[in-house]
């Protein structure tokens, strides 16, 4: 497995959110994390990125324990993260936001090559390259947040609620871009409240509730009426 999370316990300060979560993501997969609010889905991603306090378990990347690596080292390892709420730098231009995503790249030619690749993948970003990010629409800001994460050419891209606050039409456009990324070789781990949408695209996933994995299975299994009923009444 590319990413293997084993019996992970983590949270924030003295508050334990995850109580022994185990999740795996393999080559070529799209894996989703679903469940009610407060289930611990976001904390899984933040734990991988070193943004939550881990108190137990392991996080393995290509078989190596990365639990204690700082966030910048994880980016260099090939793990990308698009946080919930997009979090673009509103006073910076689109181009400057993207350049911030590649700040760890020391080689100028590589940085410029990656920038052109991202702009080519997202024509709207190229069109607004000199526009301040704060003036973009929600959908454009989400594309920018994804593009910024792609500046480090991650093998695995983790996304936290990519459809949050977007219209159905824009949400579909965002997912079309994500599927294009996957087809080009990027592995995806997606936290999503829009369960029906993400299950249309994921190969398999995990249902979380109260900081634990309650069910793991294929997208079809997760989408069954029985599992959905149990998931949101736990």
N, C-alpha and C positions, 0 to 999 in steps of 0.2 A: 504494500500500500504506500501511496505517496505521503498522505497525512494520516496519522493514527493517534487518536486521543484515547487514553486508557484511564478509566476510573478517575476522571478529573474532578477535583474539588476546588472551587474558587469563588471569589466574590469581591466585595469592596469593604476595606477596613475590617470590622468585626462581623460584617454581615455575610454569611455563607449563602451563595445563590445556587451553585452547582454542587450536587451531592453524589458524585461518582458517575459522571457522564462518560460514555465510551462511544466514539464515532470514528468512522474511517472514510477516506476519500481516495479513490484509485485513479489510475491513468485513464484519461478519456471520459471521465464521468461528469455528470451534473447531479449534484447531491443537494437536497433541500432540507432545511430545518423548519418545522412548522409547530404550531401549538398556541395556546392562549397567551394573552399578555402576561408578563411576569414569569413565564415558563423558564427563562434562562437562555433563550436563543442568542440574543445579542452578547451575553456574557461568554458564550462559547467562542465567538469570533474575537472578542476583546482579550480573552485568555490566550488564544493563539498568538495575538499580536503583542502580548506583554502589557496590556492595558487594564488588567484585572489582577487581583492578588491570588496567586495559586497556593493552595495549602496541601495539596496531595495529588497523586496521579502523575501521568507522563503525557507529554506532547512530542510525538516523534515525526520528523520530516525526513523521508527517505531512510528510515531506520535509525536516525540519530536524534537524541534527545535535545530539543531546542527550548525547553521550558525556561531556561535562565538567560536566553539571548535577548539583548535589547531590541527595540522595535526596528531601528535602522538596519541591524544585522539581518533581521527577518526579511526585510525588503530586498536586501542583497542576496538572500538565499533563494528568492523567487516566489515569495508570497506577497500578494497584493491585497489591499483592503479598501473598500468603498464604504464609509460609515453611513449610518442613518442620518437623514437630514442634509445630505450632500456636503455641507461645510466647505464651500468654496471660499476663496478670499475675495470678498465683494469689491474692494477698492482696487484690486489688481486686474489687469486685462486677462482675457482668455489665454493668450499666449504666455503671459507671466505665470498664471496658475499652472499651466502645463509644465513650464520650466521648473516650478517648485516641485512638481512630482518627480523630476529627474535630477534633483539637486545632488544626489549621491553619485551621479555619473561624472567621473573625472575627465573622461575623454570627450572633448567638445564635438568631434565629428559624430560620435555615437549618440550624444545628446540631441544633436540636430537631426540625425537620421531617425531617431525615435519620435521626435517632435513631428517631423513630416509624415511619418507613418500614422500617427494618431490623427493628425489633421486630415489625412487622406481617408481615414476610416469614418470620420465624423465631419462631413461637408459643412454642416451648420457652424461648427467650431472654427473652421477655416474662414468662413464668411465673416464671423465676428471676432477674429483673432485679436483685433486692436480695441475691442469693446470691453468695458469694465464688466466683470462677471456678475456684479450685483444687479445689473440691468437686464440680465437674461431671464427668460421664462423658467418655470420650475423644471420642465423637461430638458431644456438646454443646459441648465445647471447640473442636472443628473448626468447628462452625457459628458459634461466637463469633468465631473467627479470621477466618472469611469475612465475617461481619457487620461486624467492626471495619474490614476493608479497604473495605467498601462505604460507610462513613461519608463518604468523599470522592467518592462517586458516580463511580467510574472508568469510562472508556470501554473500557479493556482491563484484565482481571483475570488476573494470572499466579498460578498455584497450583503449589506444589512438593510432590508426593506427597500429595494430599488424602486418599487412602485408607490411608495408613500407620498401622498399628497398630489399625485398626478391624475389627470383625466384618463378614462379608459383608452382613448385614442393614443395619447402620448405613452401610456404604459405599454401598449402593444409595440410601439416604435422602439422603446427602450429594450424590450425583450427580443425584438428582431435583431438588434445590435448585439445583444448578449449571445444569441444563437450563432451569429456570424463569428463572434469571437471563439465560441466553442468549436465551430467547424474548422477554424484556423489553428486549433490545437490548445487553446486555453481551457484548463479545468475549472469548473465553477462550483462554489459552495454558497448557496443562497438562503438567507433568512427571509421569510416572506409571510405577511399576513394574508395576502391574496392567494389563498390556498389552491383554489381551482386553477388559477393561472399558472402557478409554479409547477403544479403536478402535471400540467400538459407538456412541460419541457424537461422536467427532471427524470433521470433514470431510476432513482430510488431516493429514499429520504428517511428522516427520523422525526418522530413525534415526541416533543418534550412537554413536560408538565411538572410544576413544582421542583424544578432543578434536576429532574431525572428523565432518562429516556424511557418512555412508556411503550413505544412500538417502533420497530424498524422494519422496512420492507420496500417493495417496489412502489412506484408511483400509483399503480393501479390498486394495490392493496391499501395504501394510505388513503386513497380517495373513496374507499368503500363507505357506504352509509353508516355501517356499524362503527367503524373507527372514528369517523367524523363526529358522530353522536357522542361517543365516549370521550373523545378528545376535549370537546368544549363543554362537557358537563363534569369534568374531573374536579 
